[in-house]
Amino acid sequence: MNDKLQAAHGDPLPNPETYRCLVGKLNFLTHTRLDICFAAQHLSQFMQKPCLPYLQAALCLLRYLKGTIDFGIFYNNSPDLSLSVYCDSDWRSCPDSRKSISGFFILLGGCLVGWKSKKQFVVSLSSAEAAYRSMSKATAEITWRCRLLSDFGVVFSSHVSLFCDS
């Protein structure tokens, strides 16, 4: 059985405004709770015709938030300014469009300074192709970040490490 959410799958909600309001609040909460960014974005794809499985997933996300109220991001004061990037992809993860999801996060001195998770623009024909697209997006982002940091006078003494599970 496929447990991924699909468009127009399930019983329609009698009051879709409740779902839309909840997802809007979850999207706003992503400014301080980065760990729910992907889930909130995914739930946002079903605002047009919300169904019961989407509401159940949103309520599950609320239960997660209740159980992890003390989670946060730690920023240390280390003088280490090494950059490292971790990326991954989920091949054909969208059951409706068969598009893959790319994601990456950037660490500066071991502290999280950037992240992104997004559906790829084209359908990848293999998991390797999806991984290469993910690495390409991460490389473009880190190139931009390096140039931005150099404009601020930050000089890097070593190369940037890009890690992928493939």
N, C-alpha and C positions, 0 to 999 in steps of 0.2 A: 504494500500500500504506500502511496506517495503522500507524505505528510507535509509537503510544501503547499503554501497558499496559492490558489489559482483564481483568476478573474471569474466572477459570476459563478462561483462554486459554493453551493449551500443555500440555505433558506435566507431570503432577503430580510433585513431588519425592519421592523414596523416603524421605528423612528430613527432614520439614518443620521439625523442631526446629533444624536448622542455619541455615535461613533466618530463623526467628524470633529466634534468638540474635544473628545478624549485624545484623538490623534494630534490635533492642533496643540493641545497642552503638552503632549509627549514631545512633539517637535521643539517646542519652546524650551523644554527641560534639557534638551541635548546640548544647550550652551554650557551647562554645568556638569552634566552626566554624559561624558563622551562614550561610555560603555554601551549606551543604548542607541547611538546614532544609526547604526545599520538597521536595527529592528524598527525604529520609528520611521525611517525612510521607506522601509519595505511596506509597512502598514499604510503609509501615505499613498501608495500606488492604487489602493482600493477605495478611494474616497467617492468615486462616481456612483457605484452601486454596492454599498457595504452589505455583507452577508454575515451570518452568525459565526462562521469559523474565524473571520477577521476580528470580530469583537472578542471572541474567546482568546485569541492570540494577544490582543491588546490588554486584556485583563491579566493574562499570564505575565506580561511585561510589568504591569503594576505590582503583581506579587513579587517579582524579582526586585523591583525598586524598594519595596517594603523590607525585604530581607537583606538588602545591601546598602542601607542608609548611611553607613559609615565609610563607604568606599570613596576614594579620591586619588588624585595624582600627586606624587611627591616630587618636588624640585629641590635638588641638593645645591650646595654652593661650591661644587668642585671646579677647579680651574681647567679641567679637561674639556676641550672643545672638539673632540672627535665626533664625526657624523657617521651614523649607520642607519641603514634603511632595511626594513623587512617587508617583503611583499608576498602576496599569494593570490590565487585565482580559484574560482569555483566554476568549473566547466559546465555549461548548459544548465545553470542553476535556476533560471527562470522557466517554469514549465509552460508558460504561455508563448514566449518569444524564442526560447532556447538560447538566449544570450547568456554569456558568462558574466560573473561579477569579479571585478578587480579590486584589490585593497592593498594599502600599504600604510606604514607608519614610520616616522622619522624620529630618531633620537639624537639629541645634541648633548654630549657628555653624559649619556645615560638617562637623560630626561626627555620625556615626550614633548615634541614641539610641532608636530604636524601629523595628520592622518587623513585618509580618504578611502571611501568604499563606494564604488559606483558600477552600475551596469555598463558593460562594454557596448560600444556603438554598433558593432557588427557581430554576426554569429561566427564564432571560431569553429573550425572544422576538427580540432583536436585539443586535448588538454594542454599539450605542449604549446600550441599557438596561443591559447588563452593565457598561459604563464608568460610567454614572451610579450604579449600585449601589456600585461600587468607590470613586468619589469620595465618596459618602455615608458609607461606612464610615471612610474616611480623615478626613473632616471631623469625624465623631463622636469619633474617637481624638484628633485634634489639639485639639478643644475641651476634652476631658478633660485632656490634657497641659498646655494653657495654664492651666487652673484649678489644677492641681496645682503648676505652677511659680509661679503668683501666690501660692499659700499659703506657698511658701518665700521669698517676697519678691522674686522675679524680675519686673522690670517690662519689658514689651516696648515698644520705641519705634516699631515699624512693624507692618504687617499680616503675616499668615502667607500665604506663597505656596503654592498648590496646583497642581501640574503634572500633566497627563494627556496622553497621546499622541493623544487623539481631538480 
